[in-house]
Amino acid sequence: MHGGFIKQIREHTGRPVIDFSANLNPFPPPVSVDLSPDLLSWYPDDQYTALKECISRQFNRAPDEIAVGNGSVELIRIFCLAVLSPGDRVRIGNPTFGEYEFSSRLAGALPAGVHDQAKVRFICNPNNPTGDLLPRSTVLERKGKMQEEILFVDEAFIELADPAQSVAGLCDPSLFVLRSLTKCFAVPGIRFGYALGDPALIRKVETIRPPWNVNAFAEQYALAAFRSFEALEDSRKRIVSARRWLEHELSRFSLTIHPSSANFLLLTFGDDVSRLCACLLDEGILVRDCHSFGLPNSIRIAVRTPQENCLLIEAIERCLR
């Protein structure tokens, strides 16, 4: 189950609910882009030549090592269809983003047992929903020791944590790295993801992906956003400050705060959080109920602006009375 229900909830309730369930950058850099209706008058370049060249310069990778998609979820699905066959096994740590297992099962693969040989190992770095960030050296060490054919590293949140820990610049036949603009530029409606991998693996992904899967507006926005990547440094600094404030304020309550390097926090309570989630929604606060992660006693909250974070703390205090 994915999040992203804020639009439906606002329409259903007619209230200005604050969305703490989506882990978006609360301080996104401004992106200057011309989304002229004229862009809709012709098909996009199905090879996405200009877009891949732009990403190529950003990560010092060749264009044939890059795939683009209608959001990162599309690329997860395509990757699994490209490399997995019925009966294959995949290794997935838990708790983590459920799309890895779901997409693997759609391709006919199953989670590996302790003694099974797996074809793919999935790592989310930083991990969702915990916020754990593995150092680059640890990721590379694990890759060197693994028995799986491919290491899939999802770095959707790394630009809001520490991009120095990314492995996106490494070209290796056994490595596939997934990235997104959704989180760091707070644009879930654009639906743009991209991946970096060995040319042979990228060719498999490109063969399966639908034609024109990135629309003209998303392409233009992406081209402009990559020119603003350096401005994300300011976002990271402000997120660290806001996260520390939240951690300090939350420490007053009877809950466990999972240490996080990302723009969100996993909070664990003494019992099932269903009532708490309902109470917070009544207060105008939407949080991520973590039942779908297998964590019925936990919620995940995004780090938002200082004013919004204050409202969250006040709402939690009222709901825990």
C-alpha positions as CSV (number, residue, x, y, z in Angstrom):
1,M,0.0,0.0,0.0
2,H,1.3,3.4,-1.0
3,G,0.6,6.7,0.7
4,G,-0.4,9.8,-1.3
5,F,-4.0,10.1,-0.1
6,I,-3.9,13.7,0.9
7,K,-5.9,14.9,-2.2
8,Q,-8.7,12.5,-1.6
9,I,-8.8,13.3,2.1
10,R,-8.9,17.0,1.6
11,E,-11.7,16.6,-1.0
12,H,-13.6,14.2,1.3
13,T,-13.3,16.3,4.5
14,G,-13.2,19.8,2.9
15,R,-10.5,20.6,5.5
16,P,-7.0,21.9,5.0
17,V,-5.3,18.8,6.3
18,I,-1.5,19.0,6.7
19,D,0.2,16.1,5.0
20,F,2.9,14.6,7.3
21,S,2.5,11.2,5.5
22,A,4.5,12.1,2.3
23,N,8.2,12.5,2.7
24,L,8.7,15.6,0.6
25,N,11.3,18.3,0.9
26,P,9.7,21.1,3.0
27,F,12.3,23.6,1.6
28,P,12.5,22.8,-2.1
29,P,14.7,25.0,-4.3
30,P,12.9,27.2,-6.8
31,V,12.9,25.8,-10.3
32,S,12.4,28.1,-13.2
33,V,10.7,26.2,-16.0
34,D,8.5,27.2,-18.9
35,L,5.6,24.7,-19.1
36,S,4.1,26.2,-22.3
37,P,1.1,24.5,-23.7
38,D,3.0,24.4,-27.0
39,L,5.0,21.5,-25.5
40,L,1.9,19.4,-25.8
41,S,1.7,19.8,-29.6
42,W,4.2,17.1,-30.4
43,Y,5.4,13.8,-29.0
44,P,8.4,13.8,-26.7
45,D,11.7,12.4,-28.0
46,D,11.2,8.7,-27.1
47,Q,15.0,8.3,-26.6
48,Y,15.0,11.3,-24.2
49,T,18.3,12.3,-25.6
50,A,18.6,15.8,-24.0
51,L,17.3,14.5,-20.7
52,K,19.8,11.6,-20.5
53,E,22.6,13.9,-21.5
54,C,21.6,16.2,-18.7
55,I,21.6,13.4,-16.2
56,S,24.9,12.1,-17.7
57,R,26.6,15.4,-16.8
58,Q,25.2,15.4,-13.3
59,F,26.5,11.9,-12.4
60,N,29.4,11.5,-14.8
61,R,27.7,8.5,-16.5
62,A,27.2,7.8,-20.2
63,P,23.7,8.3,-21.6
64,D,23.4,4.6,-22.4
65,E,23.8,4.0,-18.6
66,I,20.6,5.9,-17.9
67,A,16.9,5.1,-18.0
68,V,14.0,7.4,-17.2
69,G,10.5,6.6,-16.0
70,N,7.1,7.8,-15.0
71,G,8.1,7.9,-11.4
72,S,10.5,5.5,-9.6
73,V,7.8,3.0,-9.1
74,E,7.5,2.4,-12.8
75,L,11.2,1.7,-13.0
76,I,11.0,-0.8,-10.1
77,R,8.2,-2.6,-12.0
78,I,10.2,-2.6,-15.3
79,F,13.4,-3.6,-13.6
80,C,11.7,-6.7,-12.1
81,L,10.1,-7.6,-15.4
82,A,13.5,-7.2,-17.1
83,V,15.6,-9.3,-14.8
84,L,13.4,-11.7,-12.9
85,S,11.7,-14.9,-14.0
86,P,9.1,-17.1,-12.3
87,G,10.7,-19.0,-9.5
88,D,13.6,-16.6,-8.9
89,R,14.3,-15.4,-5.4
90,V,14.9,-11.8,-4.2
91,R,16.4,-10.7,-0.9
92,I,14.7,-7.8,0.8
93,G,15.3,-6.5,4.3
94,N,12.3,-5.5,6.4
95,P,10.8,-3.1,7.2
96,T,11.2,-1.3,3.9
97,F,9.4,0.0,0.9
98,G,6.8,-2.6,-0.1
99,E,7.1,-2.1,-3.8
100,Y,10.2,-4.2,-4.1
101,E,8.4,-7.3,-3.0
102,F,5.2,-6.5,-4.9
103,S,6.9,-5.8,-8.2
104,S,9.1,-9.0,-7.7
105,R,5.9,-11.0,-7.2
106,L,4.3,-9.5,-10.3
107,A,7.4,-10.8,-12.2
108,G,6.9,-14.3,-10.6
109,A,9.7,-14.1,-8.1
110,L,9.5,-14.7,-4.4
111,P,11.3,-13.4,-1.3
112,A,14.3,-15.6,-0.5
113,G,14.6,-17.7,2.6
114,V,17.8,-17.7,4.7
115,H,19.4,-20.5,2.7
116,D,18.0,-19.6,-0.7
117,Q,20.1,-18.3,-3.6
118,A,18.6,-14.9,-4.6
119,K,19.0,-13.2,-8.0
120,V,18.5,-9.6,-6.7
121,R,19.1,-7.9,-3.4
122,F,17.1,-4.7,-2.8
123,I,18.5,-1.9,-0.5
124,C,16.7,1.3,0.2
125,N,19.2,3.9,1.2
126,P,18.2,5.9,3.2
127,N,15.6,3.2,4.2
128,N,11.9,3.9,4.2
129,P,10.3,4.0,6.8
130,T,13.3,3.9,9.3
131,G,15.5,6.7,7.9
132,D,18.7,4.5,8.3
133,L,21.5,5.6,6.0
134,L,24.2,3.2,5.0
135,P,27.6,4.7,4.3
136,R,28.8,4.4,0.8
137,S,31.6,2.1,2.0
138,T,29.2,-0.2,3.6
139,V,27.0,-0.5,0.5
140,L,30.1,-1.3,-1.6
141,E,31.3,-3.8,1.0
142,R,28.0,-5.6,0.9
143,K,28.1,-5.6,-2.9
144,G,31.5,-7.2,-2.8
145,K,30.4,-9.9,-0.4
146,M,27.0,-10.7,-1.9
147,Q,26.1,-13.8,-3.8
148,E,23.2,-12.2,-5.7
149,E,23.7,-11.3,-9.3
150,I,22.4,-7.7,-9.0
151,L,22.3,-5.2,-6.2
152,F,19.4,-2.8,-6.5
153,V,19.9,0.4,-4.5
154,D,17.0,2.8,-4.2
155,E,18.3,6.3,-3.4
156,A,15.1,8.2,-3.6
157,F,15.8,10.1,-0.4
158,I,19.6,10.4,-0.5
159,E,19.7,14.0,-1.9
160,L,17.8,15.0,1.3
161,A,20.2,13.0,3.6
162,D,23.8,12.9,2.4
163,P,24.5,12.6,-1.4
164,A,28.2,11.8,-0.6
165,Q,27.0,8.3,0.4
166,S,25.5,7.7,-3.1
167,V,26.8,4.9,-5.4
168,A,25.1,6.4,-8.4
169,G,28.4,7.4,-10.0
170,L,29.7,3.8,-10.0
171,C,29.4,1.8,-13.2
172,D,29.3,-1.9,-12.3
173,P,27.4,-4.8,-14.1
174,S,26.0,-5.9,-10.8
175,L,24.7,-2.5,-9.7
176,F,21.4,-0.8,-10.5
177,V,20.7,2.6,-8.8
178,L,17.3,4.2,-8.6
179,R,16.7,7.9,-8.1
180,S,13.8,10.4,-8.2
181,L,13.0,14.1,-8.3
182,T,9.8,13.6,-6.4
183,K,11.1,13.8,-2.9
184,C,14.0,16.4,-3.2
185,F,12.0,18.9,-5.3
186,A,8.6,18.1,-3.7
187,V,6.9,17.4,-7.0
188,P,5.0,14.1,-6.7
189,G,2.6,15.2,-9.4
190,I,5.3,15.4,-12.0
191,R,6.0,11.6,-11.8
192,F,9.7,11.5,-12.8
193,G,12.2,8.9,-11.8
194,Y,15.5,7.8,-13.3
195,A,18.0,4.9,-13.0
196,L,21.7,4.3,-13.6
197,G,23.1,1.0,-14.5
198,D,25.3,-1.1,-16.8
199,P,24.4,-0.5,-20.5
200,A,23.3,-4.1,-21.0
201,L,20.9,-3.9,-18.1
202,I,19.6,-0.5,-19.1
203,R,18.9,-1.9,-22.6
204,K,16.7,-4.5,-21.0
205,V,14.8,-1.8,-19.1
206,E,14.5,0.4,-22.2
207,T,13.1,-2.5,-24.2
208,I,10.3,-3.1,-21.8
209,R,9.3,0.4,-20.8
210,P,6.3,1.9,-22.6
211,P,7.1,4.5,-25.3
212,W,6.9,8.1,-24.3
213,N,6.6,7.2,-20.6
214,V,7.9,10.6,-19.5
215,N,5.5,13.4,-20.7
216,A,6.6,16.7,-22.1
217,F,5.9,18.7,-18.9
218,A,7.8,16.2,-16.7
219,E,10.7,16.3,-19.1
220,Q,11.0,20.0,-19.1
221,Y,10.7,20.2,-15.3
222,A,13.4,17.6,-14.9
223,L,15.8,19.4,-17.2
224,A,15.3,22.6,-15.1
225,A,15.5,20.8,-11.8
226,F,18.9,19.2,-12.6
227,R,20.2,22.7,-13.0
228,S,19.2,23.5,-9.4
229,F,20.8,20.4,-7.8
230,E,23.4,22.5,-5.9
231,A,20.6,24.4,-4.1
232,L,19.6,21.2,-2.3
233,E,22.5,21.8,0.1
234,D,20.4,24.5,1.7
235,S,17.4,22.1,1.9
236,R,19.6,19.5,3.7
237,K,20.8,21.9,6.3
238,R,17.3,23.2,7.1
239,I,15.9,19.6,7.3
240,V,18.6,18.6,9.8
241,S,17.7,21.6,12.0
242,A,13.9,20.9,11.8
243,R,14.4,17.2,12.4
244,R,16.5,17.8,15.5
245,W,13.8,20.2,16.9
246,L,11.2,17.5,16.3
247,E,13.2,14.9,18.0
248,H,13.7,17.1,21.0
249,E,10.0,17.9,21.3
250,L,8.9,14.3,20.7
251,S,11.2,13.1,23.4
252,R,8.7,14.4,26.0
253,F,6.2,11.7,25.0
254,S,6.1,8.0,25.8
255,L,7.3,6.8,22.4
256,T,10.5,5.6,20.7
257,I,12.1,7.7,18.0
258,H,14.1,5.7,15.5
259,P,17.4,7.6,14.7
260,S,17.0,9.0,11.1
261,S,19.3,10.6,8.6
262,A,16.4,11.4,6.3
263,N,13.6,13.9,6.1
264,F,11.3,11.7,8.1
265,L,11.0,10.0,11.5
266,L,9.7,6.6,12.5
267,L,7.8,6.8,15.9
268,T,6.9,3.7,17.8
269,F,4.3,3.6,20.6
270,G,3.2,1.1,23.2
271,D,0.3,-0.2,21.2
272,D,-1.6,-0.1,17.9
273,V,-1.6,3.3,16.4
274,S,-5.0,3.1,14.6
275,R,-6.7,5.3,17.2
276,L,-3.8,7.8,17.2
277,C,-3.9,8.1,13.4
278,A,-7.6,8.7,13.5
279,C,-7.3,11.3,16.3
280,L,-4.5,13.2,14.4
281,L,-6.6,13.3,11.3
282,D,-9.4,14.8,13.3
283,E,-6.9,17.4,14.4
284,G,-6.1,18.1,10.7
285,I,-2.8,16.1,10.6
286,L,-2.3,13.1,8.2
287,V,0.5,10.8,9.3
288,R,1.7,7.5,7.7
289,D,0.1,4.6,9.5
290,C,2.8,1.9,9.3
291,H,0.6,-1.2,9.5
292,S,1.5,-1.8,5.8
293,F,5.2,-2.0,6.7
294,G,4.4,-4.7,9.3
295,L,4.7,-2.1,12.1
296,P,1.2,-1.8,13.7
297,N,2.6,0.3,16.7
298,S,4.4,2.8,14.5
299,I,3.7,5.9,12.5
300,R,6.1,7.8,10.1
301,I,6.1,11.5,10.1
302,A,7.7,13.8,7.5
303,V,9.8,16.8,8.6
304,R,7.9,19.8,7.5
305,T,8.3,23.6,8.1
306,P,8.8,24.9,11.6
307,Q,5.2,26.2,11.8
308,E,3.7,22.9,10.7
309,N,6.0,20.9,13.0
310,C,4.7,22.9,15.9
311,L,1.1,22.1,14.9
312,L,2.1,18.4,14.8
313,I,3.6,18.4,18.3
314,E,0.5,20.2,19.7
315,A,-1.8,17.7,18.0
316,I,0.2,14.6,19.3
317,E,0.1,16.1,22.8
318,R,-3.7,16.4,22.6
319,C,-4.2,12.9,21.2
320,L,-2.0,11.3,23.8
321,R,-3.8,12.8,26.8
